Amino acid sequence: MDPRLRDDVESLIADRTGKPSRIREGRRSGGGCINDAQRILLEDGREFFLKSNPHPLPHMFPREAEALEKMAEVGAIRVPKPVGAGGESPGGTPFIVMEYIPTGSPKAGFHESFGRQFAEFHLKSKADRFGFEHDNYLGSTPQPNAWEEDWVEFWRKHRLGFQLELARTNRYSDPTMDRLGESLMNRLPEIIGEPNEAPCLLHGDLWGGNYLADSDGEPVLIDPAAYYGRREADLAMTMLFGGFNSDFYSAYEEVWPLEEGSKDRLEIYKLYHLMNHLNLFGGSYYSGCLSILNRYCG
């Protein structure tokens, strides 16, 4: 480990925990496709999880720490509790330190437990506005989170509208997508205006790679792109790339059933993530985006 990074990490842990901190060793860990990930062991036996990157996206680690802190406060489902972020001063390596959670195999009934806990997470985190304290990231895409009182306006300006404009900037869009996208923006009130549910805290990017099982086989949420929104937007991402079975959804609805019309709304929320994948990874996602646009506006 770089000596400056070691010093900064030790100083942050000591400051936040109130205990002297000396790193005995660091062990490479999973989760390092964008950032360097390590399980660090202190001389006093404590363990933490460290992510670092000498050239991260601006304020990426403070935004992750902020999201994890908000999610941990809800208490309905486990997340790694953040210790803090640092290293953003000149010459430093930006990083985040959080609770180290040993992983295990999913217990029997894992997906039922996961579904119930996720529904409780949504139920217990209701708010009065849509957005978040700061902008953050969806993968490596900036995610604007300016507060809005109206869900349709939030989705139009800060989610679909933002992604459609980004696709034009990135030259992944074309006149057909532009025309259909504009039409969809005009139809959003009739498609996602109801039900009139309160905002709740969302993970924001929950796919099969962003949860794990802890040593007791219980679900743990990781790598959030959190904001306050409508819960169907969270569930839509779980339906795109696998990793969640029917037991998860049945258990979720036992706790908090979805309202009538959810099938159509979920497609619009899926589109946000497909548009983001188009902007991140290119044209292979174009047809999937256009399919949803054509369904509602073709």
SULVENRA-V311961 format. One record per run of one state. SS is the DSSP state (2 for helix, 1 for strand, 0 for the rest). FROM is the first residue (numbers start at 0). TO is the last residue. If there is no record, write none. Layout:
BEGIN
SS;FROM;TO + SS;FROM;TO
END
This chain:
BEGIN
0;0;1 + 2;2;16 + 0;17;21 + 1;22;27 + 0;28;34 + 1;35;41 + 0;42;45 + 1;46;52 + 0;53;58 + 2;59;73 + 0;74;76 + 1;77;78 + 0;79;80 + 1;81;85 + 0;86;92 + 1;93;98 + 0;99;101 + 1;102;102 + 0;103;108 + 2;109;122 + 0;123;124 + 1;125;125 + 0;126;128 + 1;129;130 + 0;131;134 + 1;135;137 + 0;138;139 + 1;140;142 + 0;143;146 + 1;147;147 + 0;148;149 + 2;150;168 + 0;169;173 + 2;174;191 + 0;192;198 + 1;199;201 + 0;202;206 + 2;207;209 + 1;210;213 + 0;214;217 + 1;218;220 + 0;221;225 + 1;226;228 + 0;229;229 + 2;230;237 + 0;238;244 + 2;245;254 + 0;255;260 + 2;261;280 + 0;281;281 + 2;282;296 + 0;297;297
END
